[in-house]
Amino acid sequence: MDQYGFQAAANRGIALGAVGQKLLFENQHVRVWEVRLEPGESIHFHFHYHPYLVVSLGGAENEIETIFGKTIATDEPAGSFVFIDEMRPVHRLTNKSAVTYWSRLVELKSITWTV
């Protein structure tokens, strides 16, 4: 069973990317990424191995697309945040608005999920 979509990604020839575009900080406890998406831009398909917090610095309406084709609309106004503490399938994020989306994604390295 391919619950998290690793085989689906491999079957489509998709190499998974990092959870963010630029690594800003890392120590033994956390990893902090920058995500900055221009209108219509997507980050590569990826998978999260740790719980994480996303803090929106420049808000936008985004869409999460799983490797299985499911889409989830998200509204992330500036100053909002979301904490994800469950494993989710391989996915990517696309900026669906007319403004730049900008955030910090903080991975909590003390917990590592295994597949």
QUIGI-V827332 format. One record per run of one state. SS is the DSSP state (H for helix, E for strand, L for the rest). FROM is the first residue (numbers start at 1). TO is the last residue. If there is no record, write none. Layout:
BEGIN
{{SS;FROM;TO} {SS;FROM;TO}}
END
This chain:
BEGIN
{{L;1;5} {H;6;11} {L;12;21} {E;22;26} {L;27;29} {E;30;37} {L;38;41} {E;42;42} {L;43;45} {E;46;46} {L;47;51} {E;52;58} {L;59;59} {E;60;66} {L;67;70} {E;71;76} {L;77;80} {E;81;84} {L;85;90} {E;91;95} {L;96;100} {E;101;108} {L;109;115}}
END
